[in-house]
Amino acid sequence: MTAPPSLRPCPICGKPRVEEFRPFCSRRCADIDLHRWLGGSYGIPAAEQDDSEAESLPPRDDGER
């Protein structure tokens, strides 16, 4: 079982978190995390779409002609 949010350590360095920078312990760790997101190190998993499924869908109507 995981610790409650108030007891979880900084996800970057493992030190106790500081409320001002939550969930991090410092501005430095918050900036490291932001850099990882902006640099593409992190990603949100998505289900791959099968090409045959896309071909069987009706065309989108965006209202523009």
mmCIF file as Biopython writes it, N, C-alpha, C and O atoms, coordinates in Angstrom:
data_model
#
loop_
_atom_site.group_PDB
_atom_site.id
_atom_site.type_symbol
_atom_site.label_atom_id
_atom_site.label_alt_id
_atom_site.label_comp_id
_atom_site.label_asym_id
_atom_site.label_entity_id
_atom_site.label_seq_id
_atom_site.pdbx_PDB_ins_code
_atom_site.Cartn_x
_atom_site.Cartn_y
_atom_site.Cartn_z
_atom_site.occupancy
_atom_site.B_iso_or_equiv
_atom_site.auth_seq_id
_atom_site.auth_asym_id
_atom_site.pdbx_PDB_model_num
ATOM 1   N N  . MET A ? 1  ? 0.845   -1.175 0.000   1.0 0.0 1  A 1 
ATOM 2   C CA . MET A ? 1  ? 0.000   0.000  0.000   1.0 0.0 1  A 1 
ATOM 3   C C  . MET A ? 1  ? 0.893   1.241  0.000   1.0 0.0 1  A 1 
ATOM 4   O O  . MET A ? 1  ? 1.952   1.244  0.628   1.0 0.0 1  A 1 
ATOM 5   N N  . THR A ? 2  ? 0.471   2.292  -0.700  1.0 0.0 2  A 1 
ATOM 6   C CA . THR A ? 2  ? 1.278   3.508  -0.772  1.0 0.0 2  A 1 
ATOM 7   C C  . THR A ? 2  ? 0.970   4.430  0.395   1.0 0.0 2  A 1 
ATOM 8   O O  . THR A ? 2  ? -0.093  4.352  1.011   1.0 0.0 2  A 1 
ATOM 9   N N  . ALA A ? 3  ? 1.915   5.296  0.682   1.0 0.0 3  A 1 
ATOM 10  C CA . ALA A ? 3  ? 1.748   6.258  1.779   1.0 0.0 3  A 1 
ATOM 11  C C  . ALA A ? 3  ? 0.715   7.311  1.395   1.0 0.0 3  A 1 
ATOM 12  O O  . ALA A ? 3  ? 0.536   7.602  0.213   1.0 0.0 3  A 1 
ATOM 13  N N  . PRO A ? 4  ? 0.036   7.882  2.382   1.0 0.0 4  A 1 
ATOM 14  C CA . PRO A ? 4  ? -0.902  8.965  2.081   1.0 0.0 4  A 1 
ATOM 15  C C  . PRO A ? 4  ? -0.166  10.124 1.415   1.0 0.0 4  A 1 
ATOM 16  O O  . PRO A ? 4  ? 1.035   10.290 1.629   1.0 0.0 4  A 1 
ATOM 17  N N  . PRO A ? 5  ? -0.870  10.937 0.606   1.0 0.0 5  A 1 
ATOM 18  C CA . PRO A ? 5  ? -0.202  12.023 -0.118  1.0 0.0 5  A 1 
ATOM 19  C C  . PRO A ? 5  ? 0.630   12.939 0.768   1.0 0.0 5  A 1 
ATOM 20  O O  . PRO A ? 5  ? 1.679   13.413 0.332   1.0 0.0 5  A 1 
ATOM 21  N N  . SER A ? 6  ? 0.200   13.199 1.986   1.0 0.0 6  A 1 
ATOM 22  C CA . SER A ? 6  ? 0.947   14.111 2.852   1.0 0.0 6  A 1 
ATOM 23  C C  . SER A ? 6  ? 2.266   13.514 3.334   1.0 0.0 6  A 1 
ATOM 24  O O  . SER A ? 6  ? 3.135   14.250 3.800   1.0 0.0 6  A 1 
ATOM 25  N N  . LEU A ? 7  ? 2.434   12.187 3.230   1.0 0.0 7  A 1 
ATOM 26  C CA . LEU A ? 7  ? 3.647   11.538 3.718   1.0 0.0 7  A 1 
ATOM 27  C C  . LEU A ? 7  ? 4.573   11.076 2.592   1.0 0.0 7  A 1 
ATOM 28  O O  . LEU A ? 7  ? 5.686   10.623 2.859   1.0 0.0 7  A 1 
ATOM 29  N N  . ARG A ? 8  ? 4.135   11.184 1.355   1.0 0.0 8  A 1 
ATOM 30  C CA . ARG A ? 8  ? 4.963   10.728 0.244   1.0 0.0 8  A 1 
ATOM 31  C C  . ARG A ? 8  ? 6.173   11.638 0.085   1.0 0.0 8  A 1 
ATOM 32  O O  . ARG A ? 8  ? 6.058   12.858 0.195   1.0 0.0 8  A 1 
ATOM 33  N N  . PRO A ? 9  ? 7.335   11.042 -0.173  1.0 0.0 9  A 1 
ATOM 34  C CA . PRO A ? 9  ? 8.538   11.858 -0.372  1.0 0.0 9  A 1 
ATOM 35  C C  . PRO A ? 9  ? 8.543   12.496 -1.763  1.0 0.0 9  A 1 
ATOM 36  O O  . PRO A ? 9  ? 7.710   12.179 -2.611  1.0 0.0 9  A 1 
ATOM 37  N N  . CYS A ? 10 ? 9.481   13.382 -1.972  1.0 0.0 10 A 1 
ATOM 38  C CA . CYS A ? 10 ? 9.674   14.023 -3.272  1.0 0.0 10 A 1 
ATOM 39  C C  . CYS A ? 10 ? 9.903   12.935 -4.325  1.0 0.0 10 A 1 
ATOM 40  O O  . CYS A ? 10 ? 10.753  12.067 -4.125  1.0 0.0 10 A 1 
ATOM 41  N N  . PRO A ? 11 ? 9.169   12.959 -5.438  1.0 0.0 11 A 1 
ATOM 42  C CA . PRO A ? 11 ? 9.333   11.914 -6.451  1.0 0.0 11 A 1 
ATOM 43  C C  . PRO A ? 11 ? 10.659  11.997 -7.209  1.0 0.0 11 A 1 
ATOM 44  O O  . PRO A ? 11 ? 11.030  11.046 -7.898  1.0 0.0 11 A 1 
ATOM 45  N N  . ILE A ? 12 ? 11.365  13.099 -7.096  1.0 0.0 12 A 1 
ATOM 46  C CA . ILE A ? 12 ? 12.638  13.257 -7.805  1.0 0.0 12 A 1 
ATOM 47  C C  . ILE A ? 12 ? 13.811  12.764 -6.968  1.0 0.0 12 A 1 
ATOM 48  O O  . ILE A ? 12 ? 14.619  11.967 -7.445  1.0 0.0 12 A 1 
ATOM 49  N N  . CYS A ? 13 ? 13.915  13.234 -5.713  1.0 0.0 13 A 1 
ATOM 50  C CA . CYS A ? 13 ? 15.103  12.901 -4.907  1.0 0.0 13 A 1 
ATOM 51  C C  . CYS A ? 13 ? 14.797  12.061 -3.670  1.0 0.0 13 A 1 
ATOM 52  O O  . CYS A ? 13 ? 15.717  11.519 -3.058  1.0 0.0 13 A 1 
ATOM 53  N N  . GLY A ? 14 ? 13.521  11.942 -3.289  1.0 0.0 14 A 1 
ATOM 54  C CA . GLY A ? 14 ? 13.158  11.121 -2.143  1.0 0.0 14 A 1 
ATOM 55  C C  . GLY A ? 14 ? 13.181  11.828 -0.800  1.0 0.0 14 A 1 
ATOM 56  O O  . GLY A ? 14 ? 12.857  11.222 0.221   1.0 0.0 14 A 1 
ATOM 57  N N  . LYS A ? 15 ? 13.562  13.109 -0.782  1.0 0.0 15 A 1 
ATOM 58  C CA . LYS A ? 15 ? 13.559  13.863 0.479   1.0 0.0 15 A 1 
ATOM 59  C C  . LYS A ? 15 ? 12.119  14.184 0.875   1.0 0.0 15 A 1 
ATOM 60  O O  . LYS A ? 15 ? 11.217  14.093 0.042   1.0 0.0 15 A 1 
ATOM 61  N N  . PRO A ? 16 ? 11.893  14.559 2.141   1.0 0.0 16 A 1 
ATOM 62  C CA . PRO A ? 16 ? 10.536  14.944 2.560   1.0 0.0 16 A 1 
ATOM 63  C C  . PRO A ? 16 ? 10.041  16.132 1.733   1.0 0.0 16 A 1 
ATOM 64  O O  . PRO A ? 16 ? 10.793  17.066 1.454   1.0 0.0 16 A 1 
ATOM 65  N N  . ARG A ? 17 ? 8.784   16.081 1.355   1.0 0.0 17 A 1 
ATOM 66  C CA . ARG A ? 17 ? 8.249   17.154 0.525   1.0 0.0 17 A 1 
ATOM 67  C C  . ARG A ? 17 ? 7.969   18.404 1.341   1.0 0.0 17 A 1 
ATOM 68  O O  . ARG A ? 17 ? 7.779   18.337 2.556   1.0 0.0 17 A 1 
ATOM 69  N N  . VAL A ? 18 ? 7.944   19.537 0.667   1.0 0.0 18 A 1 
ATOM 70  C CA . VAL A ? 18 ? 7.682   20.834 1.282   1.0 0.0 18 A 1 
ATOM 71  C C  . VAL A ? 18 ? 6.380   21.351 0.686   1.0 0.0 18 A 1 
ATOM 72  O O  . VAL A ? 18 ? 6.206   21.344 -0.532  1.0 0.0 18 A 1 
ATOM 73  N N  . GLU A ? 19 ? 5.474   21.797 1.535   1.0 0.0 19 A 1 
ATOM 74  C CA . GLU A ? 19 ? 4.149   22.215 1.083   1.0 0.0 19 A 1 
ATOM 75  C C  . GLU A ? 19 ? 4.217   23.267 -0.030  1.0 0.0 19 A 1 
ATOM 76  O O  . GLU A ? 19 ? 3.418   23.230 -0.965  1.0 0.0 19 A 1 
ATOM 77  N N  . GLU A ? 20 ? 5.153   24.188 0.066   1.0 0.0 20 A 1 
ATOM 78  C CA . GLU A ? 20 ? 5.272   25.256 -0.934  1.0 0.0 20 A 1 
ATOM 79  C C  . GLU A ? 20 ? 5.529   24.706 -2.340  1.0 0.0 20 A 1 
ATOM 80  O O  . GLU A ? 20 ? 5.082   25.296 -3.323  1.0 0.0 20 A 1 
ATOM 81  N N  . PHE A ? 21 ? 6.240   23.588 -2.441  1.0 0.0 21 A 1 
ATOM 82  C CA . PHE A ? 21 ? 6.619   23.025 -3.737  1.0 0.0 21 A 1 
ATOM 83  C C  . PHE A ? 21 ? 5.952   21.681 -4.008  1.0 0.0 21 A 1 
ATOM 84  O O  . PHE A ? 21 ? 6.374   20.957 -4.910  1.0 0.0 21 A 1 
ATOM 85  N N  . ARG A ? 22 ? 4.929   21.338 -3.250  1.0 0.0 22 A 1 
ATOM 86  C CA . ARG A ? 22 ? 4.340   20.008 -3.336  1.0 0.0 22 A 1 
ATOM 87  C C  . ARG A ? 22 ? 4.062   19.598 -4.768  1.0 0.0 22 A 1 
ATOM 88  O O  . ARG A ? 22 ? 3.619   20.445 -5.543  1.0 0.0 22 A 1 
ATOM 89  N N  . PRO A ? 23 ? 4.281   18.411 -5.157  1.0 0.0 23 A 1 
ATOM 90  C CA . PRO A ? 23 ? 4.711   17.267 -4.356  1.0 0.0 23 A 1 
ATOM 91  C C  . PRO A ? 23 ? 6.227   17.155 -4.236  1.0 0.0 23 A 1 
ATOM 92  O O  . PRO A ? 23 ? 6.740   16.093 -3.883  1.0 0.0 23 A 1 
ATOM 93  N N  . PHE A ? 24 ? 6.943   18.224 -4.522  1.0 0.0 24 A 1 
ATOM 94  C CA . PHE A ? 24 ? 8.403   18.189 -4.503  1.0 0.0 24 A 1 
ATOM 95  C C  . PHE A ? 24 ? 8.946   18.774 -3.202  1.0 0.0 24 A 1 
ATOM 96  O O  . PHE A ? 24 ? 8.195   19.292 -2.376  1.0 0.0 24 A 1 
ATOM 97  N N  . CYS A ? 25 ? 10.267  18.682 -3.038  1.0 0.0 25 A 1 
ATOM 98  C CA . CYS A ? 25 ? 10.901  19.215 -1.827  1.0 0.0 25 A 1 
ATOM 99  C C  . CYS A ? 25 ? 11.492  20.597 -2.061  1.0 0.0 25 A 1 
ATOM 100 O O  . CYS A ? 25 ? 11.782  21.317 -1.106  1.0 0.0 25 A 1 
ATOM 101 N N  . SER A ? 26 ? 11.672  20.972 -3.323  1.0 0.0 26 A 1 
ATOM 102 C CA . SER A ? 26 ? 12.324  22.249 -3.620  1.0 0.0 26 A 1 
ATOM 103 C C  . SER A ? 26 ? 11.975  22.706 -5.031  1.0 0.0 26 A 1 
ATOM 104 O O  . SER A ? 26 ? 11.435  21.940 -5.830  1.0 0.0 26 A 1 
ATOM 105 N N  . ARG A ? 27 ? 12.286  23.950 -5.321  1.0 0.0 27 A 1 
ATOM 106 C CA . ARG A ? 27 ? 12.098  24.495 -6.672  1.0 0.0 27 A 1 
ATOM 107 C C  . ARG A ? 27 ? 12.955  23.712 -7.662  1.0 0.0 27 A 1 
ATOM 108 O O  . ARG A ? 27 ? 12.539  23.472 -8.796  1.0 0.0 27 A 1 
ATOM 109 N N  . ARG A ? 28 ? 14.152  23.315 -7.232  1.0 0.0 28 A 1 
ATOM 110 C CA . ARG A ? 28 ? 15.062  22.561 -8.103  1.0 0.0 28 A 1 
ATOM 111 C C  . ARG A ? 28 ? 14.418  21.261 -8.586  1.0 0.0 28 A 1 
ATOM 112 O O  . ARG A ? 28 ? 14.449  20.960 -9.779  1.0 0.0 28 A 1 
ATOM 113 N N  . CYS A ? 29 ? 13.837  20.494 -7.664  1.0 0.0 29 A 1 
ATOM 114 C CA . CYS A ? 29 ? 13.213  19.227 -8.056  1.0 0.0 29 A 1 
ATOM 115 C C  . CYS A ? 29 ? 11.980  19.472 -8.933  1.0 0.0 29 A 1 
ATOM 116 O O  . CYS A ? 29 ? 11.716  18.704 -9.857  1.0 0.0 29 A 1 
ATOM 117 N N  . ALA A ? 30 ? 11.229  20.536 -8.647  1.0 0.0 30 A 1 
ATOM 118 C CA . ALA A ? 30 ? 10.078  20.880 -9.489  1.0 0.0 30 A 1 
ATOM 119 C C  . ALA A ? 30 ? 10.550  21.223 -10.901 1.0 0.0 30 A 1 
ATOM 120 O O  . ALA A ? 30 ? 9.922   20.820 -11.880 1.0 0.0 30 A 1 
ATOM 121 N N  . ASP A ? 31 ? 11.650  21.962 -11.010 1.0 0.0 31 A 1 
ATOM 122 C CA . ASP A ? 31 ? 12.187  22.328 -12.322 1.0 0.0 31 A 1 
ATOM 123 C C  . ASP A ? 31 ? 12.729  21.113 -13.069 1.0 0.0 31 A 1 
ATOM 124 O O  . ASP A ? 31 ? 12.582  21.022 -14.288 1.0 0.0 31 A 1 
ATOM 125 N N  . ILE A ? 32 ? 13.350  20.186 -12.355 1.0 0.0 32 A 1 
ATOM 126 C CA . ILE A ? 32 ? 13.829  18.951 -12.985 1.0 0.0 32 A 1 
ATOM 127 C C  . ILE A ? 32 ? 12.655  18.189 -13.583 1.0 0.0 32 A 1 
ATOM 128 O O  . ILE A ? 32 ? 12.736  17.703 -14.711 1.0 0.0 32 A 1 
ATOM 129 N N  . ASP A ? 33 ? 11.565  18.085 -12.831 1.0 0.0 33 A 1 
ATOM 130 C CA . ASP A ? 33 ? 10.384  17.381 -13.316 1.0 0.0 33 A 1 
ATOM 131 C C  . ASP A ? 33 ? 9.804   18.077 -14.545 1.0 0.0 33 A 1 
ATOM 132 O O  . ASP A ? 33 ? 9.450   17.413 -15.520 1.0 0.0 33 A 1 
ATOM 133 N N  . LEU A ? 34 ? 9.703   19.404 -14.511 1.0 0.0 34 A 1 
ATOM 134 C CA . LEU A ? 34 ? 9.187   20.159 -15.656 1.0 0.0 34 A 1 
ATOM 135 C C  . LEU A ? 34 ? 10.065  19.936 -16.881 1.0 0.0 34 A 1 
ATOM 136 O O  . LEU A ? 34 ? 9.555   19.743 -17.985 1.0 0.0 34 A 1 
ATOM 137 N N  . HIS A ? 35 ? 11.372  19.962 -16.695 1.0 0.0 35 A 1 
ATOM 138 C CA . HIS A ? 35 ? 12.302  19.730 -17.802 1.0 0.0 35 A 1 
ATOM 139 C C  . HIS A ? 35 ? 12.090  18.344 -18.410 1.0 0.0 35 A 1 
ATOM 140 O O  . HIS A ? 35 ? 12.149  18.184 -19.629 1.0 0.0 35 A 1 
ATOM 141 N N  . ARG A ? 36 ? 11.848  17.360 -17.578 1.0 0.0 36 A 1 
ATOM 142 C CA . ARG A ? 36 ? 11.606  16.001 -18.086 1.0 0.0 36 A 1 
ATOM 143 C C  . ARG A ? 36 ? 10.326  15.943 -18.913 1.0 0.0 36 A 1 
ATOM 144 O O  . ARG A ? 36 ? 10.293  15.284 -19.952 1.0 0.0 36 A 1 
ATOM 145 N N  . TRP A ? 37 ? 9.267   16.628 -18.464 1.0 0.0 37 A 1 
ATOM 146 C CA . TRP A ? 37 ? 8.017   16.664 -19.238 1.0 0.0 37 A 1 
ATOM 147 C C  . TRP A ? 37 ? 8.235   17.371 -20.570 1.0 0.0 37 A 1 
ATOM 148 O O  . TRP A ? 37 ? 7.841   16.862 -21.619 1.0 0.0 37 A 1 
ATOM 149 N N  . LEU A ? 38 ? 8.862   18.543 -20.527 1.0 0.0 38 A 1 
ATOM 150 C CA . LEU A ? 38 ? 9.052   19.328 -21.747 1.0 0.0 38 A 1 
ATOM 151 C C  . LEU A ? 38 ? 10.032  18.668 -22.705 1.0 0.0 38 A 1 
ATOM 152 O O  . LEU A ? 38 ? 9.937   18.856 -23.918 1.0 0.0 38 A 1 
ATOM 153 N N  . GLY A ? 39 ? 10.963  17.904 -22.175 1.0 0.0 39 A 1 
ATOM 154 C CA . GLY A ? 39 ? 11.946  17.222 -23.003 1.0 0.0 39 A 1 
ATOM 155 C C  . GLY A ? 39 ? 11.457  15.905 -23.583 1.0 0.0 39 A 1 
ATOM 156 O O  . GLY A ? 39 ? 12.156  15.284 -24.384 1.0 0.0 39 A 1 
ATOM 157 N N  . GLY A ? 40 ? 10.272  15.474 -23.192 1.0 0.0 40 A 1 
ATOM 158 C CA . GLY A ? 40 ? 9.721   14.235 -23.725 1.0 0.0 40 A 1 
ATOM 159 C C  . GLY A ? 40 ? 10.133  12.986 -22.975 1.0 0.0 40 A 1 
ATOM 160 O O  . GLY A ? 40 ? 9.889   11.877 -23.451 1.0 0.0 40 A 1 
ATOM 161 N N  . SER A ? 41 ? 10.752  13.137 -21.812 1.0 0.0 41 A 1 
ATOM 162 C CA . SER A ? 41 ? 11.146  11.961 -21.035 1.0 0.0 41 A 1 
ATOM 163 C C  . SER A ? 41 ? 9.942   11.238 -20.451 1.0 0.0 41 A 1 
ATOM 164 O O  . SER A ? 41 ? 9.968   10.023 -20.254 1.0 0.0 41 A 1 
ATOM 165 N N  . TYR A ? 42 ? 8.899   11.990 -20.180 1.0 0.0 42 A 1 
ATOM 166 C CA . TYR A ? 42 ? 7.669   11.404 -19.653 1.0 0.0 42 A 1 
ATOM 167 C C  . TYR A ? 42 ? 6.645   11.358 -20.779 1.0 0.0 42 A 1 
ATOM 168 O O  . TYR A ? 42 ? 6.706   12.139 -21.729 1.0 0.0 42 A 1 
ATOM 169 N N  . GLY A ? 43 ? 5.723   10.446 -20.656 1.0 0.0 43 A 1 
ATOM 170 C CA . GLY A ? 43 ? 4.641   10.375 -21.622 1.0 0.0 43 A 1 
ATOM 171 C C  . GLY A ? 43 ? 3.427   9.734  -20.998 1.0 0.0 43 A 1 
ATOM 172 O O  . GLY A ? 43 ? 3.528   9.000  -20.015 1.0 0.0 43 A 1 
ATOM 173 N N  . ILE A ? 44 ? 2.303   10.013 -21.565 1.0 0.0 44 A 1 
ATOM 174 C CA . ILE A ? 44 ? 1.057   9.420  -21.104 1.0 0.0 44 A 1 
ATOM 175 C C  . ILE A ? 44 ? 0.727   8.290  -22.065 1.0 0.0 44 A 1 
ATOM 176 O O  . ILE A ? 44 ? 0.568   8.527  -23.262 1.0 0.0 44 A 1 
ATOM 177 N N  . PRO A ? 45 ? 0.621   7.059  -21.561 1.0 0.0 45 A 1 
ATOM 178 C CA . PRO A ? 45 ? 0.359   5.934  -22.455 1.0 0.0 45 A 1 
ATOM 179 C C  . PRO A ? 45 ? -1.012  6.060  -23.112 1.0 0.0 45 A 1 
ATOM 180 O O  . PRO A ? 45 ? -1.983  6.505  -22.499 1.0 0.0 45 A 1 
ATOM 181 N N  . ALA A ? 46 ? -1.059  5.661  -24.360 1.0 0.0 46 A 1 
ATOM 182 C CA . ALA A ? 46 ? -2.316  5.678  -25.107 1.0 0.0 46 A 1 
ATOM 183 C C  . ALA A ? 46 ? -2.427  4.365  -25.867 1.0 0.0 46 A 1 
ATOM 184 O O  . ALA A ? 46 ? -1.423  3.778  -26.270 1.0 0.0 46 A 1 
ATOM 185 N N  . ALA A ? 47 ? -3.632  3.925  -26.051 1.0 0.0 47 A 1 
ATOM 186 C CA . ALA A ? 47 ? -3.862  2.694  -26.800 1.0 0.0 47 A 1 
ATOM 187 C C  . ALA A ? 47 ? -3.581  2.957  -28.276 1.0 0.0 47 A 1 
ATOM 188 O O  . ALA A ? 47 ? -4.003  3.973  -28.828 1.0 0.0 47 A 1 
ATOM 189 N N  . GLU A ? 48 ? -2.877  2.045  -28.897 1.0 0.0 48 A 1 
ATOM 190 C CA . GLU A ? 48 ? -2.612  2.164  -30.322 1.0 0.0 48 A 1 
ATOM 191 C C  . GLU A ? 48 ? -3.898  1.906  -31.088 1.0 0.0 48 A 1 
ATOM 192 O O  . GLU A ? 48 ? -4.657  0.996  -30.752 1.0 0.0 48 A 1 
ATOM 193 N N  . GLN A ? 49 ? -4.143  2.706  -32.117 1.0 0.0 49 A 1 
ATOM 194 C CA . GLN A ? 49 ? -5.333  2.514  -32.935 1.0 0.0 49 A 1 
ATOM 195 C C  . GLN A ? 49 ? -4.950  1.671  -34.139 1.0 0.0 49 A 1 
ATOM 196 O O  . GLN A ? 49 ? -3.986  1.964  -34.847 1.0 0.0 49 A 1 
ATOM 197 N N  . ASP A ? 50 ? -5.717  0.632  -34.351 1.0 0.0 50 A 1 
ATOM 198 C CA . ASP A ? 50 ? -5.497  -0.243 -35.487 1.0 0.0 50 A 1 
ATOM 199 C C  . ASP A ? 50 ? -5.926  0.505  -36.754 1.0 0.0 50 A 1 
ATOM 200 O O  . ASP A ? 50 ? -7.000  1.107  -36.777 1.0 0.0 50 A 1 
ATOM 201 N N  . ASP A ? 51 ? -5.102  0.475  -37.807 1.0 0.0 51 A 1 
ATOM 202 C CA . ASP A ? 51 ? -5.428  1.187  -39.047 1.0 0.0 51 A 1 
ATOM 203 C C  . ASP A ? 51 ? -6.733  0.703  -39.659 1.0 0.0 51 A 1 
ATOM 204 O O  . ASP A ? 51 ? -7.456  1.491  -40.268 1.0 0.0 51 A 1 
ATOM 205 N N  . SER A ? 52 ? -7.047  -0.577 -39.509 1.0 0.0 52 A 1 
ATOM 206 C CA . SER A ? 52 ? -8.291  -1.092 -40.082 1.0 0.0 52 A 1 
ATOM 207 C C  . SER A ? 52 ? -9.503  -0.493 -39.378 1.0 0.0 52 A 1 
ATOM 208 O O  . SER A ? 52 ? -10.549 -0.314 -40.001 1.0 0.0 52 A 1 
ATOM 209 N N  . GLU A ? 53 ? -9.376  -0.178 -38.080 1.0 0.0 53 A 1 
ATOM 210 C CA . GLU A ? 53 ? -10.471 0.478  -37.364 1.0 0.0 53 A 1 
ATOM 211 C C  . GLU A ? 53 ? -10.693 1.884  -37.897 1.0 0.0 53 A 1 
ATOM 212 O O  . GLU A ? 53 ? -11.837 2.305  -38.069 1.0 0.0 53 A 1 
ATOM 213 N N  . ALA A ? 54 ? -9.623  2.613  -38.160 1.0 0.0 54 A 1 
ATOM 214 C CA . ALA A ? 54 ? -9.735  3.987  -38.646 1.0 0.0 54 A 1 
ATOM 215 C C  . ALA A ? 54 ? -10.392 4.025  -40.017 1.0 0.0 54 A 1 
ATOM 216 O O  . ALA A ? 54 ? -11.157 4.945  -40.307 1.0 0.0 54 A 1 
ATOM 217 N N  . GLU A ? 55 ? -10.109 3.048  -40.861 1.0 0.0 55 A 1 
ATOM 218 C CA . GLU A ? 55 ? -10.698 3.017  -42.200 1.0 0.0 55 A 1 
ATOM 219 C C  . GLU A ? 55 ? -12.183 2.702  -42.161 1.0 0.0 55 A 1 
ATOM 220 O O  . GLU A ? 55 ? -12.918 3.105  -43.062 1.0 0.0 55 A 1 
ATOM 221 N N  . SER A ? 56 ? -12.643 1.989  -41.135 1.0 0.0 56 A 1 
ATOM 222 C CA . SER A ? 56 ? -14.049 1.610  -41.073 1.0 0.0 56 A 1 
ATOM 223 C C  . SER A ? 56 ? -14.926 2.694  -40.457 1.0 0.0 56 A 1 
ATOM 224 O O  . SER A ? 56 ? -16.152 2.590  -40.498 1.0 0.0 56 A 1 
ATOM 225 N N  . LEU A ? 57 ? -14.312 3.742  -39.883 1.0 0.0 57 A 1 
ATOM 226 C CA . LEU A ? 57 ? -15.085 4.823  -39.287 1.0 0.0 57 A 1 
ATOM 227 C C  . LEU A ? 57 ? -15.583 5.776  -40.364 1.0 0.0 57 A 1 
ATOM 228 O O  . LEU A ? 57 ? -14.903 5.986  -41.368 1.0 0.0 57 A 1 
ATOM 229 N N  . PRO A ? 58 ? -16.771 6.356  -40.164 1.0 0.0 58 A 1 
ATOM 230 C CA . PRO A ? 58 ? -17.255 7.340  -41.141 1.0 0.0 58 A 1 
ATOM 231 C C  . PRO A ? 58 ? -16.382 8.592  -41.092 1.0 0.0 58 A 1 
ATOM 232 O O  . PRO A ? 58 ? -15.757 8.863  -40.066 1.0 0.0 58 A 1 
ATOM 233 N N  . PRO A ? 59 ? -16.329 9.360  -42.183 1.0 0.0 59 A 1 
ATOM 234 C CA . PRO A ? 59 ? -15.510 10.574 -42.175 1.0 0.0 59 A 1 
ATOM 235 C C  . PRO A ? 59 ? -16.025 11.585 -41.159 1.0 0.0 59 A 1 
ATOM 236 O O  . PRO A ? 59 ? -17.229 11.678 -40.921 1.0 0.0 59 A 1 
ATOM 237 N N  . ARG A ? 60 ? -15.104 12.345 -40.561 1.0 0.0 60 A 1 
ATOM 238 C CA . ARG A ? 60 ? -15.486 13.380 -39.602 1.0 0.0 60 A 1 
ATOM 239 C C  . ARG A ? 60 ? -16.114 14.553 -40.320 1.0 0.0 60 A 1 
ATOM 240 O O  . ARG A ? 60 ? -15.671 14.945 -41.400 1.0 0.0 60 A 1 
ATOM 241 N N  . ASP A ? 61 ? -17.156 15.114 -39.712 1.0 0.0 61 A 1 
ATOM 242 C CA . ASP A ? 61 ? -17.772 16.323 -40.244 1.0 0.0 61 A 1 
ATOM 243 C C  . ASP A ? 61 ? -17.504 17.438 -39.251 1.0 0.0 61 A 1 
ATOM 244 O O  . ASP A ? 61 ? -18.173 17.535 -38.222 1.0 0.0 61 A 1 
ATOM 245 N N  . ASP A ? 62 ? -16.530 18.279 -39.557 1.0 0.0 62 A 1 
ATOM 246 C CA . ASP A ? 62 ? -16.165 19.379 -38.674 1.0 0.0 62 A 1 
ATOM 247 C C  . ASP A ? 62 ? -17.024 20.609 -38.892 1.0 0.0 62 A 1 
ATOM 248 O O  . ASP A ? 62 ? -16.826 21.628 -38.231 1.0 0.0 62 A 1 
ATOM 249 N N  . GLY A ? 63 ? -17.960 20.529 -39.796 1.0 0.0 63 A 1 
ATOM 250 C CA . GLY A ? 63 ? -18.816 21.669 -40.067 1.0 0.0 63 A 1 
ATOM 251 C C  . GLY A ? 63 ? -18.218 22.626 -41.077 1.0 0.0 63 A 1 
ATOM 252 O O  . GLY A ? 63 ? -18.862 23.608 -41.445 1.0 0.0 63 A 1 
ATOM 253 N N  . GLU A ? 64 ? -17.006 22.366 -41.533 1.0 0.0 64 A 1 
ATOM 254 C CA . GLU A ? 64 ? -16.376 23.216 -42.540 1.0 0.0 64 A 1 
ATOM 255 C C  . GLU A ? 64 ? -16.487 22.548 -43.891 1.0 0.0 64 A 1 
ATOM 256 O O  . GLU A ? 64 ? -16.392 21.325 -44.000 1.0 0.0 64 A 1 
ATOM 257 N N  . ARG A ? 65 ? -16.683 23.327 -44.891 1.0 0.0 65 A 1 
ATOM 258 C CA . ARG A ? 65 ? -16.807 22.793 -46.255 1.0 0.0 65 A 1 
ATOM 259 C C  . ARG A ? 65 ? -15.856 23.490 -47.177 1.0 0.0 65 A 1 
ATOM 260 O O  . ARG A ? 65 ? -15.812 23.180 -48.368 1.0 0.0 65 A 1 
#
